Amino acid sequence: MKQSSVRRKWTSVAVIGGLLVASAGSGSAWAQNSPEDINDEIEAADEDLAAAVEEYNQMAQQVSDNREMIAETEIALAAAEEDLEALRDQLADYINSTYVEQGIGDTAMLLESGSPDAFVERLDRLNSANLYNFALMDDLRTASDEYTAQLDLLTDLQADLETEEAALEKTAEDLSARMEDLEEEWQTAAGEEVAAFSEYDLPRMTDDQYAVVKFALDQVGEPYVWGSAGPDSWDCSGLMKGAYAQIGISLPHNAAAQYNTVATISRDELQPGDFVFYNGLAHVGMYIGNGLIVHAPNSTTVVKIVELDHGNVYYGVGTLLH
């Protein structure tokens, strides 16, 4: 594990903060606007908040990654400590057996516990006492350096995680408050549910297409919960992640990251199971055929089937299946 690969800078908090501030305060003007303006404001708030939710998902994934790195580093630190202790014991035995008759029998005491830096200093003192097992000395210095590096990395990761978790909690609080503000206005922004839908009307599919589409359709009626990827509630990218897990494909829990994962196709190439992106990559749904998608819109409603052009601003489409 390279230390440089895990020292991340957290820009997501600033991005989310900007989104929340940009969309805040819109509720006070509802009654003064025309129906057209109100609808525009609803759609703008929908887009801003969806983007904030997707940023939250990305932050949560980074926190999870950091926890995994900490666990890996703790294992590496324990191994480095074992190596260091074994070499210390080896050097102590060497000193006592080789130099006891030269009056250096007590030099093993120099190897007692202390910081790694102090230990290296003690090695230098032993060297000045004419201890010529240079290979063993070099091994000890290398082991001490490795232990110090792993300890420093663990300390840095733990400090980063504390900051990241605090930012994640604050973002969750902001999102919850913003959701509550938009509950009433948002009810008209999720798209009109398709009436009298039947799975038997869908086009023929490959096994993989059917698996992901069937899974997504089985979630219809389940609640939207931001940051959720099942099993009983979903947000937009979480629904796609859960569906594709059925065929062994692991997706990031973020619409923009999913867009970077798929192969871009044209709209007329859409097939069941493909990704349809909206609102500047702040939202994603699954194409199921016949001009329809299934998606998890927002917290005022549930997973539902709507027209491909249902109100969210179309961005593009992609596939992992053809």
C-alpha positions as CSV (number, residue, x, y, z in Angstrom):
1,M,0.0,0.0,0.0
2,K,1.5,3.3,-1.0
3,Q,0.9,6.2,1.4
4,S,0.3,8.7,-1.5
5,S,-2.6,6.6,-2.8
6,V,-4.7,7.1,0.3
7,R,-4.1,10.8,1.1
8,R,-7.3,12.2,-0.4
9,K,-8.6,15.8,-0.3
10,W,-12.3,16.2,0.4
11,T,-13.9,18.5,-2.1
12,S,-17.3,16.8,-2.0
13,V,-18.3,18.7,1.1
14,A,-17.8,22.0,-0.6
15,V,-19.6,20.8,-3.7
16,I,-22.6,19.6,-1.7
17,G,-22.6,22.8,0.4
18,G,-22.8,24.8,-2.8
19,L,-25.7,22.7,-4.1
20,L,-27.6,23.0,-0.8
21,V,-27.1,26.8,-0.6
22,A,-28.0,27.3,-4.2
23,S,-31.3,25.5,-3.7
24,A,-32.1,26.9,-0.3
25,G,-34.8,29.5,0.3
26,S,-36.9,28.7,-2.8
27,G,-39.9,27.6,-0.8
28,S,-40.8,31.2,0.3
29,A,-41.6,32.3,-3.2
30,W,-43.9,29.5,-4.3
31,A,-47.2,31.3,-3.7
32,Q,-46.0,34.4,-5.6
33,N,-45.1,32.6,-8.9
34,S,-47.0,31.4,-11.9
35,P,-47.6,27.6,-12.2
36,E,-44.9,27.5,-14.9
37,D,-42.4,29.2,-12.7
38,I,-43.3,26.9,-9.8
39,N,-42.7,23.9,-12.0
40,D,-39.3,25.3,-13.1
41,E,-38.3,25.8,-9.4
42,I,-39.5,22.3,-8.5
43,E,-37.3,20.8,-11.3
44,A,-34.3,22.9,-10.3
45,A,-34.6,21.9,-6.6
46,D,-35.0,18.3,-7.7
47,E,-31.9,18.4,-9.8
48,D,-29.8,20.2,-7.1
49,L,-30.9,17.8,-4.4
50,A,-30.4,14.7,-6.6
51,A,-26.9,15.9,-7.3
52,A,-26.3,16.4,-3.6
53,V,-27.5,12.8,-2.8
54,E,-25.2,11.4,-5.4
55,E,-22.2,13.4,-3.9
56,Y,-23.2,12.0,-0.5
57,N,-23.1,8.4,-1.9
58,Q,-19.6,9.1,-3.3
59,M,-18.5,10.4,0.1
60,A,-19.9,7.4,1.9
61,Q,-18.0,5.1,-0.5
62,Q,-14.8,7.0,0.2
63,V,-15.4,6.6,4.0
64,S,-15.9,2.9,3.5
65,D,-12.7,2.7,1.4
66,N,-10.8,4.4,4.2
67,R,-12.1,2.0,6.8
68,E,-10.8,-0.9,4.6
69,M,-7.4,0.8,4.3
70,I,-7.2,1.2,8.1
71,A,-8.0,-2.5,8.5
72,E,-5.3,-3.4,6.0
73,T,-2.7,-1.1,7.6
74,E,-3.4,-2.5,11.1
75,I,-2.6,-5.9,9.7
76,A,0.6,-4.7,8.1
77,L,1.5,-2.9,11.3
78,A,1.1,-6.0,13.4
79,A,3.3,-8.0,10.9
80,A,6.0,-5.3,11.0
81,E,5.9,-5.4,14.7
82,E,6.3,-9.2,14.8
83,D,9.3,-8.9,12.4
84,L,10.9,-6.3,14.5
85,E,10.5,-8.2,17.7
86,A,11.9,-11.4,16.1
87,L,15.0,-9.5,14.9
88,R,15.5,-7.9,18.3
89,D,15.4,-11.3,19.9
90,Q,17.9,-12.6,17.3
91,L,20.3,-9.8,17.9
92,A,20.0,-10.2,21.7
93,D,20.9,-13.9,21.4
94,Y,23.8,-13.0,19.1
95,I,25.2,-10.5,21.5
96,N,24.9,-12.7,24.6
97,S,26.4,-15.7,22.9
98,T,29.2,-14.0,20.9
99,Y,30.4,-11.1,23.1
100,V,29.8,-12.2,26.7
101,E,33.5,-13.0,27.2
102,Q,34.5,-9.5,25.9
103,G,32.6,-7.8,28.7
104,I,29.6,-6.8,26.5
105,G,27.2,-9.3,28.0
106,D,24.9,-6.5,29.2
107,T,24.6,-4.8,25.8
108,A,21.4,-6.7,25.1
109,M,19.8,-4.4,27.6
110,L,20.2,-1.7,24.9
111,L,17.5,-3.4,22.9
112,E,14.7,-3.0,25.4
113,S,11.4,-1.3,24.5
114,G,11.3,2.3,23.2
115,S,10.4,4.3,20.1
116,P,11.7,3.1,16.7
117,D,13.9,6.1,16.4
118,A,15.5,5.5,19.8
119,F,15.9,1.9,18.8
120,V,18.0,2.9,15.8
121,E,20.1,5.1,18.0
122,R,20.7,2.1,20.2
123,L,21.8,0.1,17.2
124,D,24.4,2.7,16.4
125,R,25.7,2.4,20.0
126,L,26.1,-1.3,19.6
127,N,27.9,-0.8,16.3
128,S,30.4,1.5,18.1
129,A,31.0,-1.4,20.5
130,N,32.5,-3.4,17.7
131,L,29.4,-5.5,16.9
132,Y,30.2,-6.5,13.3
133,N,27.0,-8.5,12.3
134,F,26.2,-5.8,9.8
135,A,23.6,-7.8,7.9
136,L,21.6,-8.3,11.0
137,M,21.9,-4.6,11.9
138,D,20.7,-3.6,8.4
139,D,17.7,-6.0,8.7
140,L,16.8,-4.4,12.1
141,R,17.0,-0.9,10.7
142,T,14.8,-1.9,7.7
143,A,12.2,-3.5,10.0
144,S,12.2,-0.5,12.3
145,D,11.7,1.9,9.3
146,E,8.8,-0.3,8.0
147,Y,7.2,-0.3,11.5
148,T,7.4,3.5,11.7
149,A,6.0,4.0,8.2
150,Q,3.0,1.7,8.9
151,L,2.4,3.4,12.3
152,D,2.5,6.9,10.7
153,L,0.2,5.8,7.9
154,L,-2.3,4.4,10.4
155,T,-2.3,7.6,12.4
156,D,-2.9,9.7,9.3
157,L,-5.7,7.4,8.0
158,Q,-7.5,7.5,11.4
159,A,-7.3,11.3,11.5
160,D,-8.7,11.4,7.9
161,L,-11.5,9.1,8.8
162,E,-12.6,11.1,11.8
163,T,-12.8,14.3,9.6
164,E,-14.6,12.4,6.8
165,E,-17.2,10.9,9.1
166,A,-17.9,14.3,10.6
167,A,-18.4,15.7,7.1
168,L,-20.6,12.8,6.1
169,E,-22.8,13.3,9.2
170,K,-23.1,17.0,8.6
171,T,-24.1,16.4,4.9
172,A,-26.7,13.8,6.0
173,E,-28.2,16.4,8.3
174,D,-28.3,19.0,5.6
175,L,-29.9,16.6,3.1
176,S,-32.6,15.5,5.6
177,A,-33.5,19.1,6.3
178,R,-33.7,20.0,2.6
179,M,-35.8,16.9,1.9
180,E,-38.3,18.0,4.5
181,D,-38.5,21.4,2.9
182,L,-39.3,20.0,-0.5
183,E,-41.8,17.2,0.4
184,E,-44.9,19.0,-0.8
185,E,-43.4,20.7,-3.8
186,W,-41.5,17.6,-5.0
187,Q,-44.7,15.4,-5.3
188,T,-45.2,16.8,-8.9
189,A,-41.6,16.3,-10.0
190,A,-41.1,12.5,-10.1
191,G,-42.9,11.8,-13.4
192,E,-46.4,10.4,-14.0
193,E,-46.5,6.6,-13.3
194,V,-47.4,4.5,-16.4
195,A,-50.8,3.0,-15.9
196,A,-51.8,-0.6,-16.8
197,F,-48.2,-1.7,-17.3
198,S,-47.6,-5.3,-18.1
199,E,-44.2,-7.1,-18.2
200,Y,-45.6,-9.3,-21.0
201,D,-45.6,-6.2,-23.3
202,L,-41.8,-5.8,-23.0
203,P,-39.5,-6.8,-25.9
204,R,-37.5,-10.0,-25.9
205,M,-34.3,-9.9,-23.8
206,T,-31.1,-11.8,-23.2
207,D,-30.7,-13.6,-19.9
208,D,-28.6,-10.8,-18.4
209,Q,-31.0,-8.1,-19.7
210,Y,-34.0,-10.0,-18.2
211,A,-32.2,-10.5,-14.9
212,V,-31.5,-6.8,-14.3
213,V,-34.8,-5.6,-15.6
214,K,-36.8,-8.2,-13.6
215,F,-34.9,-7.2,-10.4
216,A,-35.6,-3.5,-10.9
217,L,-39.3,-4.2,-11.7
218,D,-39.6,-6.3,-8.6
219,Q,-38.7,-3.2,-6.6
220,V,-41.6,-1.1,-8.0
221,G,-43.5,0.4,-5.1
222,E,-40.6,0.3,-2.6
223,P,-39.7,3.6,-1.0
224,Y,-37.0,6.0,-2.1
225,V,-34.4,6.6,0.6
226,W,-31.4,8.7,-0.3
227,G,-28.1,6.9,0.1
228,S,-29.9,3.5,0.1
229,A,-29.0,0.5,-2.1
230,G,-31.6,-2.0,-0.8
231,P,-32.8,-4.4,0.0
232,D,-36.1,-2.7,0.8
233,S,-35.5,1.0,-0.2
234,W,-33.5,2.7,-2.9
235,D,-32.1,5.8,-4.4
236,C,-31.6,6.2,-8.1
237,S,-28.0,4.8,-8.4
238,G,-28.6,2.4,-5.6
239,L,-31.4,0.7,-7.7
240,M,-29.0,0.3,-10.6
241,K,-26.3,-1.1,-8.3
242,G,-28.7,-3.6,-6.8
243,A,-30.0,-4.7,-10.2
244,Y,-26.5,-5.3,-11.8
245,A,-25.3,-7.2,-8.7
246,Q,-27.7,-9.9,-9.8
247,I,-25.4,-10.7,-12.8
248,G,-22.2,-10.2,-10.9
249,I,-21.4,-6.7,-11.9
250,S,-20.4,-4.3,-9.1
251,L,-21.3,-0.7,-9.8
252,P,-20.3,2.4,-7.8
253,H,-23.1,4.0,-5.8
254,N,-23.1,7.3,-7.8
255,A,-24.8,8.2,-11.0
256,A,-21.9,10.1,-12.5
257,A,-19.5,7.3,-11.6
258,Q,-21.9,4.8,-13.3
259,Y,-21.8,7.0,-16.4
260,N,-18.0,6.7,-16.4
261,T,-18.4,2.9,-16.1
262,V,-20.8,2.2,-19.0
263,A,-20.2,2.3,-22.8
264,T,-21.9,5.4,-24.3
265,I,-24.5,4.7,-26.9
266,S,-27.0,6.7,-28.9
267,R,-30.6,7.0,-27.8
268,D,-31.9,4.8,-30.7
269,E,-29.6,2.0,-29.6
270,L,-31.3,1.7,-26.2
271,Q,-32.1,-1.9,-25.1
272,P,-33.7,-3.2,-21.9
273,G,-31.3,-2.9,-18.9
274,D,-29.5,0.1,-20.3
275,F,-28.7,3.2,-18.3
276,V,-30.6,6.5,-18.9
277,F,-29.0,9.6,-17.3
278,Y,-30.7,12.9,-16.4
279,N,-30.1,16.3,-14.8
280,G,-26.4,16.6,-15.6
281,L,-25.6,13.1,-14.3
282,A,-27.5,13.8,-11.0
283,H,-30.0,11.1,-11.8
284,V,-30.2,7.6,-13.5
285,G,-32.9,5.2,-14.4
286,M,-33.1,1.8,-16.2
287,Y,-34.6,1.5,-19.7
288,I,-37.0,-1.4,-19.9
289,G,-38.2,-1.1,-23.5
290,N,-41.2,0.5,-25.2
291,G,-40.0,4.0,-24.3
292,L,-40.2,3.4,-20.6
293,I,-37.8,3.4,-17.6
294,V,-38.0,2.2,-14.1
295,H,-36.3,4.5,-11.5
296,A,-36.2,5.7,-7.9
297,P,-37.2,9.4,-8.2
298,N,-37.2,11.1,-4.9
299,S,-38.4,10.9,-1.3
300,T,-42.0,11.9,-2.0
301,T,-42.7,8.7,-4.0
302,V,-41.5,5.2,-4.7
303,V,-39.7,3.2,-7.3
304,K,-42.0,3.6,-10.4
305,I,-42.2,3.1,-14.1
306,V,-42.4,6.3,-16.2
307,E,-41.9,7.5,-19.7
308,L,-38.3,7.9,-20.8
309,D,-39.0,11.6,-21.3
310,H,-40.9,12.2,-18.0
311,G,-39.7,15.6,-16.8
312,N,-36.1,15.2,-15.7
313,V,-33.7,16.7,-18.2
314,Y,-32.3,14.0,-20.5
315,Y,-28.5,13.7,-20.5
316,G,-27.4,10.5,-22.2
317,V,-27.5,6.7,-22.3
318,G,-25.1,3.9,-21.8
319,T,-24.8,0.1,-21.6
320,L,-22.9,-2.8,-20.1
321,L,-24.9,-5.5,-21.9
322,H,-24.4,-5.0,-25.7
